[in-house]
Amino acid sequence: MEKLCYERNTHYSLGMKCKKSKQINNHLLRSWIQCKRKAWLEIYGDKHKKLWTAHSSLQLNHQIDCFHHLSQKNYGIGIQACKDGKNIAYGIRLKYPLIENRIIKGNLPLLRKTSGESIWGKFSYQPVLARQGKKVTREHRLILAMGGLLIKSLQKYKVSAGLLLHKENENIKIEKIRLTDKLNQELIDALLSLEKDIESSNPPPITSNRKKCTICSWRKDCASVAIKEGNLSEVSGIGAKRELLLSKVGINNIEDLSKIEHSKLREKLEIFGTHHGDISKQIVLQSKAQVTNKAIKLKQEILINDFTKSKGLFIYDIESDPDIKHDFLHGFIRLPNNLTNEIDFKTIKYSPLLNFEKNNESFLWKRIKRKLNHNKEFPILHYGETEPISLLRLAERQGAKTHEIESLKKRFIDIHLLIREYWCLPVRNYGLKSIAEWIGFEWKQSNVDGARALLWWRQWKKSRKLNNMYSKNLNSIFEYNRDDCLATLMIAKWLIDQ
Ligand code: SF4
């Protein structure tokens, strides 16, 4: 038996407590699927410690773009749109007791009309979501399942599938996700575990998969807890599986790891397979560097003559939109001096080469070629593998000759690889930002990253024909990209100075 709650469009069973505190909704479920601790912190964490990240804005913009594709004249807002039988219903808010004694809230951004027999007639509705990223994940499936169960309670008709929209190049693709009984049960189990986690007065432990933390708004807070606890996931090279194996052999924190002989650790880990032993030297040294806060040199003879002898060099860094595989900015710094000398910042020239449209690269390639050919003997320094891959592909697409491609290949020097080969540093990861910050480099703009640059780019691109609302965005992107190039340069300089 159901009764209308005081709040609009809300139904719940008679005699049931309407728990207002610690409400579970689709946002909390999403956080919980990403990391159990995150959901707990969303409720009890100190909001002042939360960092702003560009990811939710990117997701929202992406959703608007995808939903735009489904837009048609016959649409409406809220439950009234369903009653009226509109093809699309936006902004539906529902609350139903999907688990015992607990109202589950869902803000469903879009429902699409489909066949069926609902309380309103010979039609029914299904949930629609937009997804970023390459794959359909558990998060997408469970959020759709939650939408499906909430809609079922409203329309009194089973929802057998939900829709996922995503961008492939510039096109919107629609995938049908079956909402099976098994998936619904998985959702109910997840909601019950989530409920248990948020009823606890202690936060769930820090995730072992620390890659997730890089885009999480609680990363600063969790990092300080992890350091304090000497958490093994703080050590670069230790993921969930390794952490478990280490605890099985009695190593539970960084301190323990830094004290053990690596040959002894090898013996212990080889019980689980020889390949597990291979990593022992690396993780012991890494933990030592982190515990003592001192860099450890791995090889005494450093053979990086390629660029120590050069009269000058280029530093290269790109900014991309991964959803449509578009490298929209190719940034270069030209340093006309040998890197063993003091860097004269006045002589550094930064050139941002923009590529407005993905399919119009011939002009861009000509400009890059002219720039690089002007100083053919200069090596091209970069951080990570993305830059050479992208530039060589661009060259191939533009019909560069084999010898041109081969000589371009020879000019690339990956500073990230060199750092990994020669040094063990007291950092949690070997990304550009953490290494550059460790050697004392600061980005001019605070709290910026690739995601923020991408958000600036998308905002600027959309608004450039309409108004000047985001005109400053382009300068912010250039400044960020220039700092990325400078950070790479400073790391290269540090390598040489050591
Ligand atoms: S920073 Fe990492 S451990 Fe902390 S809540 Fe986020 S994902 Fe979880």
Residues whose N, C-alpha, C, O or C-beta is under 5 A from the ligand:
A	BS01	SF4	C35 R37 K38 I206 T207 K212 C213 C216 W218 R219 C222
